[in-house]
Amino acid sequence: MSAAETEGIKDADFLQLRDFIYAQSGIFIPDNRKYLLEKRLSNRVKNLNLKNYGEYLHFLKYDSGRRQELPRLFEVITTNETSFYRNPPQLNVFQNIVLPQILERLRKKGKHGLHIWSAGCSTGEEPYTLAIILHEVLNSELASWNIRITANDLSEAVLRTARQGIYSDYALRTTPKDIVRKYFIEEAGRFRVRQELKNMITFGQLNLNDRSQVKLVPRSEVAFCRNVIIYFDDAMKKRVISAFYDNLVPEGLLFIGHSESLHHVSRAWQPKHYPGSIVYYKEA
Ligand SMILES: C[S@@+](CC[C@H](N)C(=O)[O-])C[C@H]1O[C@@H](n2cnc3c(N)ncnc32)[C@H](O)[C@@H]1O
């Protein structure tokens, strides 16, 4: 047996771990990412005093501690890269075009309630950015609106950071300085989001691969699922995108990551092209 085989994941174990992870989360790890899985799981193998990845797979499937291990697995297999004001052109479209249209439509109906879903919110920068935008657009009117943002992620670990709401300046690198001054409190070089933003958001663990969990999310006017479906295979993308369709109210809309597309995923949506962003609308 070669050194690589004794230390690394055996091909058969890789395939079974990949299947297990896919069944649990919808995250699909392609062959050329085997090294990444190996690297990410190595500490779990070590910390559990297991001999190799095959034993870890067995632990995940049969050990009495398998339920407690799942959140740790989710923590290490997910990629949580995010920042405040990520992809400004998309957010400009949301702030200056889409959101004013939605608010106007709701005002005409005499409704002053709006629900936004940030799915795959990671450490919270996306939903907090949305809360800031709502503040900026509604200003003094905000108090007469019931605005709720539901922010979910698969990983409990990132949600702990999100609930804390304390960030480094790196997370704020694309955030306008006046926004930082207005919505954050600086404490020893770290930035704490103001309580009024926190009050608008409900953070919770949710697996987009779990239809019964997804069905419990309140119906939304807008869903953000940016840079999440990139980790899924086509079958999972279809399931998730169809779940957003079901969740949204008529004329509701979906933002996905700017490098992601619904091409080959769903024809149910009406894509509208704005400068720097495509927005997917559900029919009226
Ligand atoms: C790259 S981050 C994107 C964060 C944010 N939406 C953004 O665009 O900056 C992707 C997030 O999707 C989450 N994720 C992956 N699979 C998921 C699933 N099945 N259910 C819920 N969240 C998932 C990951 O935990 C991760 O935090």
The ligand as an ORCA input file, in Angstrom:
! r2SCAN-3c Opt
* xyz 0 1
  C     -20.284     31.152     -0.181
  S     -21.473     31.298      1.106
  C     -22.526     32.579      0.441
  C     -22.919     33.590      1.493
  C     -23.771     34.751      0.972
  N     -25.015     34.285      0.427
  C     -23.011     35.555     -0.050
  O     -23.323     35.486     -1.239
  O     -22.072     36.253      0.327
  C     -22.469     29.820      0.839
  C     -23.267     29.417      2.068
  O     -24.246     28.446      1.678
  C     -24.417     27.552      2.756
  N     -25.016     26.276      2.299
  C     -24.433     25.308      1.555
  N     -25.273     24.268      1.406
  C     -26.416     24.594      2.060
  C     -27.648     23.920      2.289
  N     -27.882     22.691      1.817
  N     -28.593     24.551      3.016
  C     -28.370     25.798      3.520
  N     -27.221     26.479      3.351
  C     -26.251     25.884      2.630
  C     -22.997     27.374      3.291
  O     -22.976     26.914      4.625
  C     -22.407     28.773      3.128
  O     -22.443     29.514      4.325
*
